[in-house]
């Protein structure tokens, strides 16, 4: 089992969700996040004073899936989240050793 985490621009969330739904991904977890990478934030003018905005709004999408779904999921996220501009985000894939569904006690892929 694998966990796919994607940090994307907030306005791309609906497109990413739809792309994952189309390939059969059922459940996702979404968290509002702030951060920066190479773009390093920007400056804003507020009441005549300039402020540096270090952390930009992002969305973190997390999905746990069987190994066979990972490649299609990564491709779906990448194509849906792509704008071609700096700050499009990153996708991380990691191994999940165990899953337990709290309600039923199911484990492994049955718990996904």
N, C-alpha and C positions, 0 to 999 in steps of 0.2 A: 504494500500500500504506500501511496505517496501523498504528500501535502504540497499543494501548489499555492503559493502566496504571490499576489500581484499588487504592486503599488501603482495606482493609476490616477489620472486627472479626474476630479469628481464628475465633470459633465460627460464622461465616457462610461459611467457606471451602467446606465440602462442598456447601452449597446453591448457591453461585455456580458451583462446578465442574459440578454437575449441570445447572444452567440453561444454561451454555455448551455442554455436551455435547448437550443437547436441540436446540439450534439449529445443530449441526453443526461447532462449533469443536473441532478435534482436539488441538492442543498448547498448553499453557500453562506458564508459568514462575512458581513461587511462591517468595517470599522472606520470611522472618520479618523484621519491622521494628519499630522503636519510634519514637513521635512523639506530637505533640499539635497540636491546632488550637485551636478556640475553647474546648474544654473545659479546656485548660490543666492537665491532670493533677489530682491529688488528694492528700490527706494520709492517712497510715496510722499506726497506733499499733503500735510494736514494742518489747517489753520496757519499757513505761512511757514511752517517748520517742516524740515525734511526728516523722515524717519526711515531707517533701514528695516525692511521686513525680511528676517532671516528664514523663517519657516513658512513654506507655502502650503495651502490646503491640498491634501491628497486623500485618497480612499484606499484602504487595504482590503483586498478580497482574498478569502481563504477557502480552499476546497480540499477535502480529502477524498481520494479516489483509488480505484484499482490501478495497478501499474499500466495496464493496457490502454487506459483512457488518457494518460498524461500527455502524449504527443499531440493528440487532437485538441485537448484543452489548452495547452500552451499556444498552439497555432490560432485557436479561436480568440483567446485573450489578446494575443499580439496583433492580430488583424483588426479587432474591434477597438482596441485602445490606441491604435496608431494615428498620430496627427502629422508626423514628420517634423514636429518642432521639439526643441529641447524641453525636457521635463515630462516626456511621455510615460516614463516609469520603468519599473523592473519587474521581472518574474523570477521567483525562487522556487526550486523543486527540492524537497527533502524527503527522506524516508520516515515512515511512521511504523513503529514497532508493534503497537497494539491500540485497539479501539474498544471501548466498552460503552454500550448504550445503557444509560443509567436506568431508564424505565423498565427494560426487560432483562437486562443482564447479558444480552447478546454480545459476542465478541468478534473481532476480526472483520472480514468483509460483510458479514451479516449485520454488523452494527452501522455500516455506512448508510 
